[in-house]
């Protein structure tokens, strides 16, 4: 399994529009973050997690020419805003793109992209085959995917576990039942917005607390805001098995 971090930023990305803070003015490429998204390559098949407003550029930047499916964590715009651009993959595949998410996310997708699901569909609109997840493990071909329910304040969000890898974003609370689903994970991507507390996202301390509980071999922090500070400085504060994710980062995940 190969992991690529397509985007590691929060809903506004970094730099933030009209912000002159030191992080937004940084020339370090590790401080420049598109909206959060990741890609897994398994046996030649590419699974993308979330398709936010930067989806088009993320696909171009990583040279992606085909995807097997998209897994959606939730329906906030920074996670679904780029779904219109699956049209390119519709042309490549000569068919629809499979998208997986819970019922709440389906409602958001159908609302924001109603033209893609209308009785009369204008020629060229995206073709999306949406699969509603009921919380049970499911398969994409021979790839077993385990949904991991978390809470984004009060909003149900899905993390995903595949083998010994898991991806959790926009979480503020992970129920005990979901922590059980994450036990034994050796590679973990998890959100950490900033150092200060936040209503609906883990801060750095909280994310490190979850990592401490699960004790993965390696953890990567994502969905990072400009308030976190310079990547080079924050990296010095982290445990040996924790790193700040950054855009275009790739690593091989051994089978577990």
N, C-alpha and C positions, 0 to 999 in steps of 0.2 A: 504494500500500500504506500502510495506517495501522497503526502500532504502539501498543498500549496495554500498559503494565506493570500487570498486575492485582495482583501482589504482588512485593516485592523483598527479603523477609526470608529468613533461614535457617530450619532445621527447627522452631525454637521461636518464630519471629516476634519482633517487638519491640513492646511490652515483653514480656520473659520472665516467666513466672509466678514470683512470689515473689522477684523480683530488685529490689533498690533502688539499682542503680547509676545514675549520673547520666543515661546515655542512656535507660535504661528509664523514668526519671522525667521525661524531657524533655517539654515542652509543644509543641515544634516538630513539626508534622505530618509533616515529612520524616524524622523519627526513628521514626515508627510504621510498622511493616512487617508485612504479612501474608506467608504462605508464598509462595515464588516461583512465578510464573505469568505468562504473557503472552498477548496476543491480537493476531492479524493480521487486518485486514479488507482483502480483495482482491476487487475487482469485486462488492461486496455480499455476499461470503461471509466468514464468520468462522471462523478456525482458532484454537483455544485450545491453548497449549502447557502441559501438566500441569494436573492437577485435584486439588490438595491439600485439606487439611481446611477451608480457607477458600473453597473453590470456590463454595458457595452464596452467601455474602455478596459475593464478587467479582462474580458475575453480576448480583446485585441492584444493587450499587453502580454498575456500569457500564451498567445498563439493558439488558442483553443479553436478547433474547427468542427468539433462535434461533442455533444454531451449525451449521456444516457438518461439522466433525470435531474430534477432540482428538488431539494428538500427545503421546505420553508419552516422557519422557527415560529414566526408569527406575522401579523399583517401590518405592522407599522411600516410607513413608507420607506424608511431606510433599509428595509429588508425585502420589499416586494416591488419597489418603484421602477425597476428595470425590466419587468417581465414582458413589456411590449417588444423588447429586442430579441425574444426567442424566435421572432419571425425569420431571422437569418438561419437558425437551426431547422426551422420548418422546411425551408428551401433545401438545405443540405440533406435532411432526412426524408424529404418528400412525405412528411407526415407530422403529426402533433408531437409536442414535447411533454413527457410525463412529469407532473408536479405532485408532490406529496406534502400534506399538512393536515392539521386538525380542522374541525368544522368551523371554529371561529375564524381561522385564517382563510378558509374557503369563502366565507361570507365577505371578508375584506377584499379578496381577489376579485370576486364576482361583482362587487360594487365598483371598485376602482377601474376594472377592465371589462365593464358590462358589454361593450361593443364586441368583445371576443366571444361572448356567450349568447348574444342576441339571436332571435329566431332568424332575422335577416342579418347576415354578417357581410360587411363591406369587404370586397376582395382585398386580400393582403393583410387582414388583421391576424394577430397571433393565434396559433392553434395550440390550445392547452388542454391536455387530458388530465384533469385534476382527480387525485385519489384521496379520499377522506380517510384519515387514520383514526382508529378507535382506541389507540393506546397499546395495542398488541404488537409484538414483533412482526415484521413483514419482510418479504423478499423482493429485491429487484434483481431479476434473473437468479443467480446463485449467491447474491450478496445479502446477508441477513442484517437487517437494520432494527435496532431497538429504540423506540421513542422514549425519551426521558422527560417527563413533565416537570416543569419548574414554574415559579411565579415571578412575573415582572410587575412588582407591586401586587395588584390583584388580577393581573391579566395572565391567563394560561399561555405558556410558551413551551415549545418542545425543544429539548436537546436531543442529540442522536448519538447512539453508541454503535460502532461497527468493530467487532472483534475487541482488541485491547486498546482501541482509540475511542475517545468521546469528545463531542463538541457541545459546549453549553454557553449560550450568550443571553444577554438581557435578563439575567436572573438576579433576584434579590433574595429569594427563598428557595431552597431545595428541600422538599419534603423527605422524611425518613425513608419512605418507600422508594423514592428516586435515588437517594444515596445508596440504597441496596442495589439498584440497577447499575450503579457506577462502580461498585466494589470490584477490585481487581484490574481496573483500567490502568494501563501503564503509560499512556500518552493522552494528555488532556489539554484541550483548549477551553479557556473559561474567561468570562468578561471581568474586567476591572476598570471601572470608569475613571476614577481619580483617587486621591488619598482621603479627601473629605467624604463624609457620609452623604448618601443620596437616597432618595425615596424609593427608587425602583431598580437600582443597579448595585451590584457589589462594589464596594470601594476596595482599595488595595488590601487592607487588613482582612476584610471579609473573604476575599478571593484566596488569600494565602491561608486562611483558616480552613477553607474547604479543601484546598490542596493538601494541607497538613493531615486532614482526616483521611483522605483517599490515598495519600502517599504514592502518587504515580512516579514512574521513573523520570518522566519529564513533563513539565506543564508549561503552557504558553498563554500569556495574558493577551486578551484582545478587547475590542470595543472600547478603545482608549480615548479619552478626551484630552484637550490641550491643558487642562488643569493638572494633569498627572505630573507634568514637568518634562524636562529633556530626557529622551530615551537613554542617552549615555550616562546620565546621573542616576536615574531610577534603577538602571541595571546593576549598579554597585550595591544597592540596598536589598537585592533579591537573594533568596536561598540558591544554592548551587543547581538545584533541579528545576528552577523557575526562570523563564526568560520572557521578556516583552516580545510579543509577535511584531512583525513588521511586514509591510506590503511586499509581495513577491517572495517571501521566505518559503523555502521548500525543505522537506526532510523525508527520509524513508521511515516508515513505521513497520517494524518487523511483525510477522504474524504471531499472534498470541493465542 
